[in-house]
Amino acid sequence: MPAHASSPTNEVESLSATETLPDGAPLDPYAGESDQELARRAKSDREAFGLLYERHVAAIYRYVFYRVGNVEDAEDLTARVFARALKHIHNYNDRGVPFTAWLYRIAHNVVANFHRDNSRRPSVPLEEADAFRPPAAHDDHADHDQRIDGERDRARLLQAIRMLPAERQHLIVLKFVEQLQNAEIGQIMNRSEGAIKSLYHRTLLQLREIMDELEHPRTKYEISNGTRDVETHS
């Protein structure tokens, strides 16, 4: 058997091939079924899992990309997420938890293992982080200096996000990139909605502190003495 035949990418891509009827119409007998219904079918029917893949691959790829920072790794890890989901689909039980929450948990674990194995922190490339980009000005005569300041603020925000602990980066991506509600994030992170609200509040406070430090860096003397009275330049 060729070495590539068992790779996660090839295994998952084989699920997304769409069969067609003789007249060319798509063959999709499960199109009207919920994720939970498809997940139950997928335990014995790979075609049902293929539809789950098609429904959620874009969102999972987007989540992984913002956690790892480049296209090649994101594509590989997204394939691993779905390969692992297929392997363990028999363990999925509804119990009021959406299939997407189960899938995001797998994605989080795959990304965490990736960073641990590579001994590096998550990173979002500034030029590709459109989810954090401020809205474009509609006024053609908008002040050029204001636009530059906006780009600097954005760069500082992204730098601050990179400095957060992995769990808080996880929360920020789910909140702002995937635009999920606190209840949905709680299901993914296995926490109550109240705990997510509290974590979100602490994360925003930490982000503000980091951004303030990036804008007004202190010297070692200031840090040890708790003051900003000393200039940071010589």
C-alpha positions in Angstrom: 0.0 0.0 0.0 1.4 3.5 -0.9 2.7 5.5 2.1 0.2 8.3 1.5 -2.9 6.0 1.4 -3.4 6.1 5.2 -2.7 9.8 5.7 -5.4 11.8 7.5 -5.8 14.2 4.5 -6.5 11.4 2.0 -8.8 9.6 4.4 -10.9 12.6 5.1 -10.9 13.9 1.5 -12.4 10.5 0.4 -15.4 11.4 2.5 -16.2 14.6 0.7 -16.6 13.1 -2.7 -20.2 13.7 -3.7 -22.1 10.9 -5.5 -24.6 11.9 -8.2 -27.8 10.6 -9.7 -27.8 9.6 -13.4 -29.3 13.0 -14.3 -26.4 14.8 -12.5 -28.4 15.9 -9.4 -26.5 15.5 -6.1 -27.3 12.4 -4.1 -27.8 13.7 -0.6 -30.4 11.6 1.2 -29.6 13.1 4.6 -29.6 16.8 3.7 -32.5 17.6 6.0 -31.2 15.8 9.1 -29.7 17.5 12.1 -26.0 17.0 13.1 -27.1 14.8 15.9 -29.1 12.5 13.6 -26.2 12.4 11.1 -23.8 11.6 13.9 -25.9 8.6 14.9 -26.0 7.4 11.3 -22.3 8.1 10.9 -21.5 5.3 13.4 -22.2 2.8 10.6 -22.5 5.0 7.5 -19.4 6.9 6.2 -21.6 8.9 3.8 -23.4 10.5 6.7 -20.0 11.4 8.2 -19.0 12.9 4.8 -22.0 15.3 5.1 -20.9 16.3 8.6 -17.5 17.0 7.2 -18.9 19.2 4.4 -21.0 21.1 6.9 -18.3 21.9 9.3 -14.9 21.7 7.6 -14.7 25.5 6.8 -15.4 26.5 10.4 -13.0 24.0 11.8 -10.3 25.1 9.4 -10.8 28.7 10.3 -10.6 27.9 14.0 -7.4 25.9 13.5 -5.8 28.5 11.3 -6.2 31.2 13.9 -4.6 28.9 16.4 -1.6 27.8 14.4 -1.0 30.8 12.0 -0.3 29.2 8.6 -2.2 27.5 5.8 -0.1 24.3 5.5 -0.3 23.4 9.2 -4.0 24.4 9.3 -4.9 22.1 6.4 -3.0 19.2 7.9 -4.5 19.7 11.4 -8.0 20.1 10.1 -7.7 16.8 8.3 -6.4 15.2 11.6 -9.4 16.6 13.4 -11.9 14.9 11.1 -9.9 11.7 10.9 -9.9 11.6 14.7 -13.6 12.4 14.8 -14.3 9.6 12.3 -12.3 7.2 14.3 -14.1 8.0 17.6 -17.6 8.8 16.2 -18.9 5.6 17.9 -18.1 7.4 21.3 -20.2 10.5 20.5 -23.4 10.7 22.6 -25.8 13.6 22.2 -26.7 14.2 25.9 -27.7 17.8 25.0 -24.2 18.7 23.7 -24.1 19.8 20.1 -22.0 17.8 17.6 -20.1 21.0 16.9 -19.0 21.3 20.5 -17.7 17.8 20.4 -15.8 18.6 17.2 -14.3 21.8 18.6 -13.0 19.9 21.6 -11.2 17.6 19.3 -9.8 20.5 17.3 -8.6 22.2 20.5 -6.9 19.0 21.6 -5.3 18.5 18.2 -4.0 22.1 18.2 -2.7 21.8 21.8 -0.8 18.6 20.9 0.6 20.3 17.9 2.0 23.2 19.9 3.3 20.9 22.6 5.1 18.7 20.1 6.6 21.7 18.3 7.3 23.6 21.5 6.0 26.8 20.1 3.2 29.2 21.0 0.1 29.9 18.9 0.5 32.7 16.4 -1.8 34.6 14.1 -0.1 36.3 11.1 -0.9 40.0 11.1 -1.4 40.2 7.4 -4.0 37.3 7.4 -5.9 38.0 10.6 -8.9 39.5 8.9 -11.3 38.7 11.7 -9.6 41.3 13.9 -9.3 43.9 11.2 -11.2 47.1 11.9 -14.0 48.0 9.4 -12.7 49.8 6.4 -13.6 53.5 6.3 -16.3 54.4 3.7 -15.2 58.0 3.5 -12.7 58.3 0.6 -11.2 61.4 2.4 -10.6 59.6 5.7 -7.6 60.9 7.5 -4.5 58.9 6.5 -2.9 59.3 9.9 -6.0 57.9 11.6 -5.9 54.8 9.3 -2.2 54.3 10.3 -3.1 54.5 13.9 -5.8 52.0 13.4 -3.3 49.5 11.9 -0.9 50.1 14.7 -3.7 49.4 17.3 -4.7 46.2 15.4 -1.1 45.0 15.4 -0.7 45.7 19.1 -4.0 43.8 19.8 -2.8 40.8 17.8 0.5 40.8 19.6 -1.3 41.0 22.9 -3.6 38.0 22.0 -0.5 36.0 21.2 0.8 36.6 24.7 -2.3 35.2 26.4 -2.3 31.7 27.9 -3.5 29.1 25.4 -6.9 28.7 27.1 -7.6 32.4 26.8 -6.5 32.4 23.1 -9.0 29.5 22.6 -11.8 31.7 24.1 -10.9 34.7 22.0 -10.9 32.7 18.8 -14.3 31.1 19.6 -15.7 34.5 20.6 -14.5 36.8 17.9 -13.5 34.5 14.9 -16.3 31.9 15.2 -18.6 34.5 16.8 -20.1 31.9 19.2 -22.3 32.8 22.2 -21.1 32.2 25.8 -23.4 29.2 26.2 -22.0 27.5 23.0 -18.4 28.3 24.1 -19.2 26.8 27.5 -20.2 23.6 25.9 -17.0 23.5 23.9 -14.8 24.3 26.8 -16.8 22.1 29.2 -17.6 25.1 31.5 -20.8 26.8 32.7 -22.0 29.9 30.9 -21.3 31.9 34.0 -17.7 30.6 34.1 -17.2 31.6 30.5 -18.5 35.1 31.2 -16.0 35.4 34.1 -13.1 34.0 32.1 -14.0 36.4 29.2 -14.0 39.4 31.6 -10.6 38.4 33.1 -9.3 37.8 29.6 -10.3 41.3 28.5 -8.7 42.8 31.6 -5.5 40.9 30.8 -5.5 42.1 27.2 -5.9 45.7 28.3 -2.9 45.3 30.7 -0.8 43.7 28.0 -1.7 46.3 25.4 -0.9 49.1 27.9 2.4 47.5 28.6 3.1 47.2 24.8 2.3 50.9 24.3 4.1 52.1 27.4 6.9 49.6 28.1 8.5 50.0 31.5 12.2 49.6 32.5 13.3 46.9 34.9 13.7 49.6 37.5 10.1 50.7 37.1 8.8 47.2 37.3 10.7 46.4 40.5 9.6 49.7 42.1 6.1 49.9 40.7 6.5 53.3 39.1 6.5 54.8 35.6 8.5 57.9 36.6 11.7 56.7 34.9 12.0 57.3 31.2 12.3 54.1 29.1 14.9 55.5 26.8 18.4 56.9 27.5 
